[in-house]
Amino acid sequence: MELSNDNILTLSEYLNQTLSPDVQVRRPAEKFLESVEVNKNYPLLLLHLVDKSDVNITIRIAGAVAFKNYVKRNWKVEEDSTDRIHDEDRTAIKKLIVTLMLHSPESIQKQLSDAVSIIGKHDFPNKWPDLIDQMVEKFNTGDFYIINGVLYTAHSLFKKYRYEFKSEVLWTEIKFVLDKFAKPLTDLFLATMNLTQVHANNVEALKVIYNSLVTICKVFYSLNFQDLPEYFEDNMEPWMKNFHTLLNIEVPSLQTTDEEEAGVIEQLKSQVCDNISLYAQKYNEEFQGILPEFVTAIWNLLTSTGQQSKYDALVSNALQFLATVADRAQYRHLFEDPTVLSNICEKVIIPNMEFRESDKELFESNPEEYIRRDIEGSDVDTRKRAACDLVKVLFKYFEVKVTEILGPYTQIMLQNYAENPVKHWRSKDAAIYLVISCASKAQTQKHGVTQSSELVSLPQFTQQHIQPELAKVDVNEFPVLKADAIKLIMTFRSILPHEMVVGSLPHLIRHLSANSIVVHSYAACAIEKILAMRAADNSSIVKGAGLAPLAADLLKGLFACLTMAGSEENEYVMKAIMRSFSILQEAVMPFLADLLPKLTEILAVVSRNPSRPNFNHYLFETLSLSIKIVCKTNLEAVSSFEQALFPIFQGILQQDIPEFIPYVFQILALLLELRPQNVPEPYMALFPCLLTPVLFERQANIHPLNRLLQAFISHGSQRIVEEEKTSSLLGVFQKLIASKANDHEGFLLLQSIIEYFAPNTLEPYMKQIFVLLFQRLSSSKTTKFVKGFIIFCAHYIIKYGSSSLITIIDQIQPQMFGMVVDRVFITNLHKISGEIERKVAAVGLSNLLIDCPAMREAPYDSYYARLLIVLVAFFEMPQDQSAIPEEDVLPEFDDAVGYQVGYSQLICARTSRKDPLQNIGDVRFHLIQGLGRLPSEHLSRLLGHVPEPDAKHLRDYFQTAGITIA
């Protein structure tokens, strides 16, 4: 593509069409842009378009977004993939983008800054060493529009230092940045602080200046996160002095009237709290001299800041600072005085525990966000959570004193509620949160609180104040308290008596009918977590028989939730449905005639616009589980599932819905595996489509699609041969085996082909298969590939015999088999892991020693004893004895499932791996029986070449097998 005005005009027309609400206009335009993005100059055309001031700003922004997404998709070159960006384009982009970004309008600047960050993540500093110099140079312009653009980019670029693991590479990069950036940043900080005074009466200038300070403080946090840099340690005094100034600063002209959104001053103070918390937490020794004055400043801030939502992040960060300080031994004396503790509890903790109008509005108008903040522990810190965290820290060190202070407050709150529930329901809400905070000593995501305070009687509190709340007939009365009560049961499910927790299930089921999305979501979440609880022997605490009497109400309630406005795709409800099916197993079957059509209807709806990854994942898990439960006792039911699901699956495949295709492949594989040994016509009609290369371009498709192909092979190898698809199938193997990321999938496919195809079918292809394997072995050998190669050779020996393996390898190059034994088998056998893989390798290589005359003759007899020694050592390697979960027990799910990154395995669609050597028990016995059939003089000569202790192991094997050797 030429860098011409005509091409820029064409590009702008297509970008404009991508903004159309009409899918018939939008989709072809998106497809066109996808098709041309591999062309040389495409990204430069986008940048030139973005830079044209005479082009409509909406189209320029669309171009900037398209450029950012192009960079996100293509800048990193995945292993085994081709580079989709031309080298000249890469170089030109890095020369142009910083300057272009800094003089673009703000809406475009942000997109291009994000693109710089993405490029920097992969190229900086090694492939883009002058980036920092380009940025620092702009500080000297004095133009704060440009400076803020640089700062935003620096923040995006350096933010990764907050969460990346320590490594030599990371240290080297940070040092490179600090050497070039720390002093200019400090100079800019001090100059900008000075400008706050110079422009004290210029409101517009102050907005820009204070926004710069916010970003400077964020960059400071990132650069100081991993370790205390020497430069910042040497210059701590000016930074901390100015941080202290900023905490106390008041700028009336920047005071906002908006009560919801934080203004620039609130953002700045909040970030300063983060910065000093970091130093208090990680750099005690250097910071402790000046910390007390910050404690005073934070205290004054907390006691003078209002309850408006705009201060939430600031108050939360200030509370977290106090919690950090209280958790450090050298500062604990600051909190020991009972008066200080009392003041903290009375003036800071209790006011921030209150349920405000803004919380009520969130609870009612944005329940999803409320839930995310309250029970999921989102990144958005709330006042209440920060106050709870401070209570937990104070309780850890001053348990008795804090109990004496907060205990009476809690009782007064509960008493107020008892006297006038309508007026004082907020008091009970605060009381419940105080109890949760005080009682929680240790907790995990999986089990909730696992250790609680002995000073708080949780069973008594639950019996007196939680169970009565849940037992009330009206599930819609005081919904916030209902959510609190459910949350307490959920939080302390591992601490409270099991009979109390399990006994709450009927009440929780009733609350599924609550109008409040928060309440019925909490009820579903609590039910799922209780059903997931395990006893000491890893069995479910709630058994299917125990849940069966509640099943009708439970399932009716859960499915009814999905018909409520706002809960149509409620992930907590769908996860609870999945867990209920798992516990009930066969007891769910009477309900499935009614429920399965509902599930398929939901699937049809969500497949039109997949937007909730977790909900969709649990939906597919539930469908997989239903198939397994029903077909376990009635294989004929497979056809019924196929009739219900095939039309929807066909739509998903035809419309190319990438989020769902891996799930469809897994369920199709499950259905086909459950069938008798034949492949019905609808499957065979699909088979040629599964071999198209484009499907294998998406990494998420590869494993489930490969499993589906293996199901076809195991059930319909003859049909595949008849329809002349063998060559195409081997083409898939060739593509997979060439990839370091996917070669293991290629071996799995090849093993299935060898197991199920007749030898005469594969004979024309077999030499070329080995040639491909040896090419890969010599060009880009990896440990994973070598392990796969050994296991494949073992499969080949077991199916076709040892002599056949030697013949075919030596056809490629005379006496090449000796090199394979020496450099592959003997050197790498010990690396094989996995129960079935080890068994196949052991039996295959044992057969090589037992059944192959060529191994006992020159030139290969020199490897015989060495291979036997390695095999004995392989037998004697310690094995992983960790328990394997029962097949029908549903494993614990990660709460962050989904399909954004790649393939998501459906746990319920898994099938137990088949042992191809079920007729062989102990592999040692298999070897010894085979050796026992060999001539005695060969055995005697062989044992003479085997050193101790391997020879002793062999004698023990012979003795155990009852075989006498001369």
ZAMARGU-4260 file (C-alpha; in steps of 0.2 Angstrom, whole numbers, plus 5000, padded with zeros to 4 digits):
<rodrens>
0) 5000/5000/5000 | 5007/5017/4995 | 5007/5032/5007 | 4996/5041/4995 | 4981/5053/4999
5) 4970/5041/4989 | 4974/5027/5001 | 4971/5038/5016 | 4954/5043/5009 | 4949/5025/5006
10) 4955/5021/5023 | 4945/5035/5031 | 4929/5029/5022 | 4931/5011/5028 | 4934/5017/5046
15) 4919/5028/5045 | 4909/5012/5040 | 4916/5003/5055 | 4906/5016/5066 | 4890/5012/5058
20) 4876/5004/5069 | 4871/4993/5054 | 4880/4977/5055 | 4878/4974/5036 | 4888/4990/5034
25) 4900/4988/5049 | 4905/4970/5047 | 4911/4971/5029 | 4922/4986/5033 | 4930/4977/5048
30) 4933/4962/5037 | 4941/4973/5024 | 4953/4982/5037 | 4958/4965/5044 | 4962/4959/5026
35) 4974/4974/5022 | 4982/4976/5039 | 4996/4964/5034 | 5001/4976/5019 | 5017/4986/5020
40) 5013/5004/5025 | 4996/5000/5033 | 5000/5006/5050 | 5009/5022/5043 | 4993/5026/5033
45) 4983/5025/5049 | 4996/5037/5058 | 4995/5049/5043 | 4976/5049/5044 | 4976/5052/5062
50) 4988/5067/5060 | 4977/5075/5047 | 4968/5090/5055 | 4956/5092/5040 | 4949/5075/5043
55) 4933/5073/5054 | 4939/5071/5072 | 4928/5055/5074 | 4936/5046/5060 | 4954/5052/5067
60) 4949/5044/5084 | 4943/5028/5075 | 4960/5028/5066 | 4969/5030/5083 | 4959/5016/5091
65) 4962/5005/5075 | 4981/5008/5076 | 4981/5004/5095 | 4972/4988/5092 | 4983/4984/5077
70) 4998/4986/5088 | 4990/4976/5102 | 4987/4961/5090 | 5003/4961/5080 | 5017/4969/5088
75) 5022/4954/5099 | 5027/4940/5087 | 5021/4924/5095 | 5033/4909/5094 | 5031/4899/5078
80) 5021/4914/5070 | 5026/4925/5056 | 5029/4943/5059 | 5014/4953/5052 | 5022/4970/5053
85) 5036/4974/5041 | 5053/4979/5048 | 5053/4996/5039 | 5035/4999/5047 | 5041/4995/5064
90) 5056/5007/5063 | 5045/5021/5055 | 5032/5019/5069 | 5045/5021/5083 | 5052/5037/5075
95) 5035/5045/5072 | 5024/5040/5086 | 5030/5050/5101 | 5030/5067/5092 | 5013/5063/5084
100) 5006/5058/5101 | 5011/5074/5109 | 5004/5086/5097 | 4987/5076/5094 | 4971/5081/5103
105) 4968/5073/5120 | 4956/5060/5114 | 4969/5054/5101 | 4984/5057/5112 | 4977/5044/5125
110) 4975/5030/5111 | 4993/5033/5104 | 5000/5034/5122 | 4993/5017/5125 | 5000/5011/5109
115) 5017/5017/5114 | 5016/5008/5130 | 5012/4992/5121 | 5026/4994/5109 | 5037/4998/5124
120) 5032/4983/5133 | 5040/4972/5120 | 5054/4983/5113 | 5059/4994/5127 | 5073/4996/5132
125) 5083/4984/5120 | 5075/4988/5104 | 5070/5006/5108 | 5084/5013/5119 | 5081/5031/5114
130) 5062/5031/5120 | 5066/5039/5137 | 5078/5052/5129 | 5064/5057/5117 | 5052/5059/5132
135) 5064/5068/5144 | 5068/5080/5130 | 5050/5086/5130 | 5050/5091/5148 | 5061/5106/5143
140) 5047/5113/5131 | 5038/5120/5146 | 5022/5116/5137 | 5011/5106/5150 | 5000/5099/5137
145) 5015/5090/5130 | 5023/5087/5147 | 5006/5079/5153 | 5007/5068/5137 | 5024/5062/5141
150) 5019/5059/5160 | 5004/5049/5155 | 5015/5038/5143 | 5028/5036/5157 | 5014/5030/5169
155) 5008/5018/5156 | 5025/5012/5152 | 5032/5010/5170 | 5016/5003/5178 | 5021/4986/5175
160) 5035/4987/5188 | 5021/4986/5201 | 5017/4968/5197 | 5031/4960/5188 | 5041/4947/5197
165) 5059/4951/5202 | 5072/4946/5189 | 5089/4952/5183 | 5081/4958/5167 | 5068/4968/5177
170) 5082/4976/5188 | 5092/4980/5173 | 5078/4989/5164 | 5073/4999/5180 | 5091/5004/5182
175) 5091/5010/5164 | 5075/5020/5167 | 5081/5027/5183 | 5098/5033/5176 | 5089/5043/5163
180) 5072/5048/5171 | 5074/5049/5190 | 5083/5066/5190 | 5072/5074/5176 | 5056/5068/5185
185) 5062/5075/5202 | 5067/5092/5194 | 5050/5092/5185 | 5041/5088/5202 | 5050/5103/5211
190) 5047/5115/5197 | 5029/5110/5196 | 5027/5112/5215 | 5034/5130/5213 | 5022/5134/5199
195) 5007/5130/5211 | 5013/5146/5219 | 5017/5156/5204 | 5000/5153/5196 | 4990/5152/5213
200) 4977/5164/5205 | 4975/5156/5188 | 4962/5142/5190 | 4965/5135/5172 | 4984/5134/5174
205) 4981/5126/5192 | 4970/5112/5184 | 4984/5108/5172 | 4998/5109/5185 | 4989/5098/5198
210) 4985/5085/5185 | 5003/5085/5181 | 5007/5082/5200 | 4995/5067/5200 | 5003/5058/5186
215) 5021/5063/5193 | 5016/5054/5209 | 5009/5039/5200 | 5026/5037/5191 | 5035/5040/5207
220) 5025/5025/5214 | 5029/5014/5200 | 5048/5018/5200 | 5049/5015/5219 | 5039/4999/5220
225) 5051/4985/5217 | 5065/4992/5228 | 5071/5009/5235 | 5081/5017/5221 | 5097/5025/5227
230) 5093/5041/5219 | 5076/5043/5228 | 5084/5038/5244 | 5096/5052/5242 | 5082/5064/5237
235) 5069/5058/5249 | 5069/5074/5259 | 5062/5085/5245 | 5050/5072/5239 | 5043/5069/5256
240) 5043/5087/5261 | 5032/5091/5246 | 5021/5075/5249 | 5017/5082/5266 | 5013/5099/5259
245) 5001/5091/5246 | 4992/5081/5260 | 4988/5098/5269 | 4985/5109/5254 | 4969/5117/5251
250) 4965/5125/5234 | 4947/5132/5235 | 4947/5137/5217 | 4949/5118/5212 | 4935/5113/5225
255) 4922/5104/5214 | 4903/5104/5218 | 4901/5087/5211 | 4898/5075/5226 | 4902/5059/5216
260) 4917/5062/5205 | 4934/5065/5214 | 4942/5081/5209 | 4960/5083/5205 | 4965/5088/5223
265) 4956/5072/5230 | 4965/5062/5217 | 4982/5070/5221 | 4980/5067/5240 | 4974/5049/5237
270) 4990/5045/5227 | 5001/5053/5240 | 4993/5042/5253 | 4998/5027/5241 | 5016/5033/5240
275) 5019/5035/5258 | 5010/5019/5262 | 5022/5011/5250 | 5037/5018/5260 | 5029/5014/5277
280) 5027/4996/5271 | 5043/4992/5262 | 5056/5005/5267 | 5054/5006/5286 | 5072/5010/5290
285) 5074/5025/5279 | 5056/5031/5282 | 5054/5029/5300 | 5061/5046/5305 | 5048/5056/5296
290) 5033/5044/5297 | 5025/5051/5313 | 5022/5068/5305 | 5013/5059/5291 | 5002/5049/5304
295) 4997/5066/5311 | 4993/5073/5293 | 4983/5058/5289 | 4973/5059/5305 | 4969/5077/5302
300) 4964/5072/5284 | 4952/5058/5290 | 4944/5068/5304 | 4941/5083/5292 | 4935/5074/5276
305) 4917/5073/5272 | 4906/5058/5268 | 4903/5062/5250 | 4908/5049/5237 | 4921/5059/5229
310) 4932/5057/5244 | 4930/5038/5245 | 4947/5034/5236 | 4956/5046/5247 | 4948/5040/5264
315) 4951/5022/5259 | 4970/5025/5255 | 4972/5035/5271 | 4964/5021/5281 | 4975/5009/5272
320) 4990/5020/5277 | 4985/5019/5295 | 4983/5000/5294 | 5000/4998/5286 | 5008/5008/5300
325) 4999/4999/5314 | 5005/4982/5306 | 5023/4987/5308 | 5031/4983/5325 | 5042/4999/5326
330) 5026/5010/5324 | 5014/5000/5335 | 5017/5011/5350 | 5009/5025/5341 | 4992/5016/5343
335) 4994/5008/5361 | 4986/5022/5371 | 4968/5017/5374 | 4963/5036/5371 | 4971/5035/5354
340) 4963/5018/5350 | 4946/5025/5356 | 4948/5040/5345 | 4952/5029/5330 | 4937/5018/5333
345) 4925/5032/5337 | 4931/5046/5324 | 4937/5035/5310 | 4932/5017/5310 | 4913/5019/5314
350) 4909/5034/5303 | 4917/5025/5288 | 4907/5009/5292 | 4890/5018/5290 | 4880/5013/5275
355) 4877/5030/5265 | 4865/5035/5253 | 4878/5033/5239 | 4880/5015/5244 | 4861/5013/5244
360) 4861/5020/5226 | 4874/5008/5221 | 4866/4993/5229 | 4850/4997/5219 | 4855/5005/5203
365) 4872/4996/5200 | 4871/4979/5209 | 4884/4972/5198 | 4897/4985/5204 | 4891/4984/5222
370) 4894/4965/5222 | 4911/4967/5214 | 4917/4979/5227 | 4909/4970/5242 | 4912/4951/5240
375) 4924/4950/5225 | 4938/4961/5232 | 4939/4972/5217 | 4953/4985/5214 | 4941/4999/5219
380) 4944/5001/5237 | 4929/5006/5247 | 4928/5016/5264 | 4920/5002/5272 | 4932/4989/5266
385) 4947/5000/5271 | 4939/5003/5289 | 4937/4984/5290 | 4955/4981/5286 | 4960/4994/5299
390) 4949/4985/5312 | 4958/4968/5307 | 4975/4975/5310 | 4971/4984/5326 | 4962/4968/5332
395) 4977/4957/5328 | 4988/4967/5341 | 4976/4975/5353 | 4962/4962/5353 | 4956/4965/5371
400) 4957/4984/5370 | 4948/4985/5353 | 4935/4973/5359 | 4931/4983/5375 | 4929/4999/5364
405) 4920/4992/5349 | 4909/4979/5359 | 4898/4992/5367 | 4896/5001/5350 | 4890/4985/5342
410) 4878/4982/5356 | 4871/4999/5355 | 4869/4998/5336 | 4860/4981/5338 | 4849/4988/5351
415) 4844/5003/5341 | 4839/4992/5327 | 4829/4981/5338 | 4819/4996/5345 | 4816/5004/5328
420) 4821/4993/5313 | 4814/5005/5300 | 4824/5020/5306 | 4840/5011/5312 | 4843/4996/5299
425) 4859/5005/5295 | 4865/5002/5313 | 4863/4983/5311 | 4872/4984/5294 | 4887/4993/5303
430) 4886/4980/5317 | 4887/4965/5306 | 4902/4972/5297 | 4911/4976/5313 | 4908/4958/5319
435) 4915/4951/5302 | 4930/4962/5304 | 4934/4958/5322 | 4931/4940/5320 | 4941/4937/5304
440) 4959/4932/5308 | 4964/4922/5292 | 4955/4918/5276 | 4956/4911/5259 | 4946/4913/5243
445) 4942/4895/5243 | 4937/4892/5261 | 4932/4910/5267 | 4938/4914/5285 | 4948/4899/5292
450) 4953/4907/5309 | 4943/4918/5320 | 4944/4928/5336 | 4940/4918/5352 | 4933/4935/5359
455) 4919/4935/5346 | 4906/4921/5348 | 4901/4918/5330 | 4889/4904/5333 | 4880/4914/5346
460) 4880/4930/5335 | 4873/4920/5320 | 4860/4912/5330 | 4854/4928/5338 | 4856/4941/5324
465) 4858/4932/5307 | 4847/4917/5307 | 4831/4927/5313 | 4835/4940/5299 | 4835/4925/5286
470) 4820/4917/5293 | 4809/4932/5291 | 4795/4928/5279 | 4797/4944/5268 | 4813/4941/5258
475) 4812/4959/5251 | 4812/4968/5268 | 4828/4977/5272 | 4837/4969/5257 | 4854/4977/5263
480) 4853/4967/5279 | 4848/4951/5270 | 4863/4953/5259 | 4874/4956/5275 | 4867/4941/5284
485) 4870/4930/5269 | 4888/4937/5267 | 4891/4932/5285 | 4886/4914/5283 | 4896/4914/5267
490) 4912/4922/5275 | 4912/4910/5290 | 4906/4894/5282 | 4922/4885/5287 | 4921/4892/5305
495) 4903/4890/5310 | 4896/4873/5314 | 4892/4863/5299 | 4874/4859/5304 | 4871/4878/5306
500) 4879/4882/5288 | 4870/4867/5279 | 4854/4871/5289 | 4854/4888/5282 | 4851/4881/5264
505) 4832/4882/5265 | 4833/4900/5269 | 4846/4904/5256 | 4835/4895/5243 | 4820/4906/5248
510) 4831/4921/5245 | 4833/4917/5227 | 4816/4924/5225 | 4821/4941/5232 | 4818/4956/5220
515) 4835/4963/5224 | 4849/4957/5212 | 4862/4959/5226 | 4852/4948/5238 | 4848/4934/5226
520) 4865/4934/5219 | 4872/4933/5236 | 4860/4918/5240 | 4866/4909/5224 | 4884/4913/5228
525) 4882/4906/5246 | 4873/4891/5240 | 4887/4887/5228 | 4901/4889/5241 | 4892/4878/5254
530) 4889/4864/5241 | 4908/4866/5236 | 4913/4863/5255 | 4923/4847/5258 | 4925/4836/5273
535) 4942/4830/5280 | 4942/4815/5268 | 4939/4827/5253 | 4921/4821/5251 | 4907/4834/5249
540) 4899/4840/5265 | 4882/4841/5257 | 4878/4824/5248 | 4866/4822/5234 | 4854/4812/5245
545) 4854/4826/5258 | 4851/4839/5244 | 4838/4830/5235 | 4823/4835/5246 | 4827/4853/5242
550) 4831/4850/5224 | 4814/4856/5217 | 4814/4872/5226 | 4832/4875/5223 | 4832/4872/5204
555) 4816/4882/5202 | 4823/4896/5212 | 4839/4897/5202 | 4831/4896/5185 | 4818/4909/5191
560) 4833/4921/5194 | 4838/4920/5176 | 4821/4927/5171 | 4823/4942/5182 | 4827/4959/5174
565) 4846/4962/5176 | 4850/4944/5181 | 4847/4935/5164 | 4866/4932/5163 | 4870/4931/5182
570) 4886/4921/5184 | 4883/4917/5202 | 4867/4909/5198 | 4874/4899/5184 | 4888/4893/5194
575) 4876/4888/5208 | 4866/4878/5195 | 4881/4869/5189 | 4886/4865/5207 | 4869/4859/5211
580) 4869/4847/5196 | 4886/4841/5201 | 4880/4837/5219 | 4863/4830/5214 | 4870/4819/5200
585) 4856/4806/5195 | 4844/4815/5207 | 4843/4829/5195 | 4837/4818/5181 | 4818/4820/5184
590) 4820/4839/5182 | 4830/4839/5166 | 4816/4837/5154 | 4810/4854/5160 | 4827/4862/5163
595) 4837/4857/5147 | 4826/4866/5135 | 4829/4882/5146 | 4848/4879/5146 | 4848/4877/5127
600) 4837/4892/5125 | 4849/4903/5136 | 4863/4896/5125 | 4854/4902/5109 | 4852/4919/5116
605) 4869/4922/5123 | 4878/4915/5107 | 4871/4930/5098 | 4881/4942/5108 | 4894/4934/5120
610) 4897/4946/5134 | 4899/4937/5150 | 4913/4925/5150 | 4910/4918/5167 | 4892/4915/5164
615) 4895/4907/5148 | 4908/4896/5154 | 4897/4889/5168 | 4883/4887/5156 | 4894/4876/5145
620) 4900/4867/5160 | 4882/4864/5165 | 4877/4857/5148 | 4892/4845/5149 | 4888/4839/5166
625) 4870/4836/5160 | 4876/4825/5146 | 4887/4815/5157 | 4874/4813/5170 | 4861/4807/5158
630) 4872/4797/5147 | 4880/4788/5161 | 4865/4777/5163 | 4857/4779/5145 | 4869/4780/5130
635) 4854/4782/5119 | 4851/4799/5126 | 4866/4805/5116 | 4855/4808/5101 | 4843/4818/5111
640) 4857/4830/5116 | 4863/4831/5098 | 4846/4836/5091 | 4844/4850/5104 | 4862/4856/5103
645) 4867/4854/5084 | 4857/4868/5077 | 4864/4881/5090 | 4882/4874/5087 | 4879/4875/5068
650) 4875/4893/5070 | 4890/4897/5081 | 4902/4888/5069 | 4894/4897/5054 | 4894/4914/5062
655) 4912/4911/5068 | 4909/4916/5086 | 4927/4914/5092 | 4923/4914/5111 | 4911/4899/5109
660) 4920/4888/5096 | 4932/4880/5108 | 4917/4875/5119 | 4907/4868/5105 | 4922/4857/5100
665) 4924/4850/5117 | 4905/4846/5119 | 4905/4838/5101 | 4920/4828/5106 | 4911/4822/5122
670) 4895/4817/5113 | 4905/4808/5100 | 4916/4799/5113 | 4900/4793/5122 | 4893/4785/5106
675) 4896/4767/5100 | 4909/4764/5087 | 4902/4774/5073 | 4901/4792/5067 | 4884/4798/5061
680) 4882/4808/5045 | 4880/4825/5053 | 4897/4823/5061 | 4905/4817/5045 | 4897/4832/5036
685) 4907/4843/5048 | 4923/4833/5047 | 4931/4841/5031 | 4928/4859/5039 | 4938/4854/5054
690) 4953/4851/5044 | 4953/4869/5037 | 4970/4878/5042 | 4961/4894/5047 | 4954/4885/5062
695) 4971/4881/5068 | 4976/4899/5068 | 4968/4903/5084 | 4977/4895/5099 | 4961/4893/5109
700) 4954/4881/5096 | 4969/4869/5095 | 4967/4858/5110 | 4948/4856/5109 | 4949/4854/5090
705) 4963/4841/5091 | 4952/4831/5104 | 4937/4831/5092 | 4948/4825/5078 | 4954/4811/5089
710) 4936/4806/5093 | 4933/4805/5075 | 4948/4794/5072 | 4944/4782/5086 | 4926/4781/5080
715) 4927/4782/5062 | 4944/4779/5055 | 4937/4768/5041 | 4925/4782/5035 | 4940/4795/5035
720) 4950/4783/5024 | 4935/4780/5013 | 4932/4798/5011 | 4951/4801/5007 | 4954/4813/5021
725) 4969/4804/5028 | 4981/4815/5019 | 4972/4831/5025 | 4972/4824/5043 | 4991/4821/5042
730) 4992/4839/5035 | 4985/4845/5052 | 4998/4834/5061 | 5012/4842/5050 | 5006/4860/5055
735) 5005/4855/5073 | 5022/4846/5074 | 5031/4861/5067 | 5026/4872/5081 | 5035/4873/5098
740) 5019/4878/5106 | 5008/4864/5099 | 5020/4850/5095 | 5013/4839/5109 | 4996/4841/5101
745) 5003/4834/5085 | 5010/4819/5094 | 4993/4816/5102 | 4985/4816/5085 | 4998/4805/5077
750) 4996/4792/5091 | 4978/4791/5088 | 4981/4789/5069 | 4993/4775/5073 | 4982/4766/5085
755) 4966/4766/5075 | 4971/4766/5056 | 4976/4750/5047 | 4995/4748/5044 | 4993/4747/5025
760) 4983/4764/5025 | 4998/4773/5033 | 5012/4764/5025 | 5014/4776/5010 | 5015/4791/5023
765) 5026/4783/5037 | 5043/4787/5030 | 5038/4805/5027 | 5031/4806/5045 | 5048/4801/5052
770) 5057/4813/5040 | 5047/4828/5047 | 5050/4822/5065 | 5069/4821/5062 | 5069/4838/5053
775) 5061/4846/5068 | 5073/4836/5080 | 5088/4843/5071 | 5082/4861/5068 | 5073/4866/5084
780) 5074/4852/5098 | 5065/4855/5114 | 5063/4844/5130 | 5045/4843/5126 | 5047/4838/5108
785) 5060/4825/5113 | 5048/4817/5126 | 5034/4817/5114 | 5046/4809/5101 | 5051/4795/5113
790) 5032/4791/5118 | 5028/4791/5099 | 5042/4779/5095 | 5036/4768/5110 | 5018/4768/5103
795) 5025/4764/5086 | 5035/4749/5093 | 5019/4743/5102 | 5008/4744/5087 | 5021/4739/5073
800) 5035/4730/5082 | 5053/4735/5085 | 5060/4729/5069 | 5049/4740/5059 | 5055/4755/5069
805) 5073/4751/5065 | 5070/4748/5047 | 5060/4764/5044 | 5073/4775/5053 | 5088/4766/5044
810) 5079/4769/5027 | 5081/4788/5030 | 5100/4786/5034 | 5110/4770/5037 | 5113/4766/5055
815) 5103/4781/5061 | 5094/4771/5073 | 5109/4769/5084 | 5110/4788/5086 | 5092/4789/5091
820) 5095/4776/5105 | 5110/4784/5111 | 5106/4803/5110 | 5087/4802/5112 | 5081/4786/5121
825) 5096/4784/5133 | 5099/4802/5136 | 5081/4808/5139 | 5070/4793/5145 | 5071/4799/5163
830) 5062/4815/5158 | 5046/4806/5154 | 5032/4810/5166 | 5013/4806/5167 | 5007/4788/5173
835) 5001/4783/5155 | 5016/4791/5146 | 5028/4782/5158 | 5019/4765/5155 | 5019/4767/5136
840) 5038/4772/5136 | 5043/4758/5148 | 5033/4744/5138 | 5039/4751/5121 | 5057/4751/5125
845) 5056/4735/5135 | 5049/4727/5118 | 5064/4734/5109 | 5075/4724/5121 | 5064/4709/5121
850) 5058/4706/5103 | 5071/4714/5092 | 5085/4703/5086 | 5094/4718/5078 | 5097/4725/5096
855) 5107/4709/5100 | 5118/4710/5085 | 5131/4722/5078 | 5131/4737/5077 | 5116/4740/5089
860) 5121/4727/5102 | 5133/4740/5110 | 5118/4750/5116 | 5108/4735/5123 | 5115/4735/5141
865) 5115/4754/5142 | 5097/4755/5137 | 5093/4741/5150 | 5102/4751/5163 | 5093/4767/5159
870) 5076/4757/5159 | 5079/4750/5176 | 5084/4767/5183 | 5067/4773/5175 | 5058/4760/5184
875) 5066/4764/5201 | 5062/4783/5200 | 5051/4789/5214 | 5033/4792/5208 | 5021/4806/5212
880) 5008/4798/5224 | 4997/4813/5226 | 4978/4808/5227 | 4968/4808/5211 | 4951/4816/5213
885) 4936/4805/5211 | 4929/4805/5193 | 4912/4812/5199 | 4918/4825/5211 | 4918/4842/5202
890) 4934/4851/5206 | 4936/4868/5212 | 4934/4882/5199 | 4944/4897/5197 | 4933/4912/5199
895) 4942/4920/5185 | 4937/4908/5171 | 4933/4914/5154 | 4939/4915/5137 | 4948/4931/5135
900) 4966/4925/5134 | 4964/4907/5127 | 4957/4890/5128 | 4946/4887/5143 | 4944/4868/5147
905) 4927/4862/5152 | 4930/4852/5167 | 4914/4843/5166 | 4917/4838/5147 | 4933/4829/5152
910) 4934/4811/5150 | 4945/4799/5159 | 4961/4795/5149 | 4961/4778/5142 | 4976/4766/5146
915) 4981/4759/5129 | 4990/4744/5138 | 4976/4739/5150 | 4982/4720/5148 | 4999/4725/5155
920) 5000/4727/5174 | 5018/4729/5181 | 5030/4735/5168 | 5044/4727/5177 | 5036/4710/5176
925) 5033/4713/5157 | 5051/4716/5154 | 5057/4702/5165 | 5045/4689/5157 | 5051/4695/5140
930) 5070/4694/5145 | 5066/4676/5152 | 5061/4670/5135 | 5078/4675/5128 | 5093/4662/5127
935) 5101/4659/5144 | 5118/4663/5137 | 5113/4680/5131 | 5105/4684/5148 | 5121/4679/5157
940) 5132/4689/5145 | 5120/4704/5147 | 5120/4704/5166 | 5139/4703/5165 | 5138/4721/5158
945) 5126/4728/5170 | 5134/4736/5185 | 5128/4736/5203 | 5115/4741/5210 | 5106/4739/5193
950) 5110/4721/5192 | 5103/4718/5209 | 5087/4726/5204 | 5086/4715/5189 | 5090/4699/5200
955) 5076/4705/5212 | 5064/4707/5197 | 5068/4689/5191 | 5066/4682/5209 | 5049/4691/5211
960) 5043/4684/5194 | 5049/4667/5199 | 5061/4666/5184 | 5077/4657/5187 | 5093/4663/5178
965) 5108/4652/5176
</rodrens>
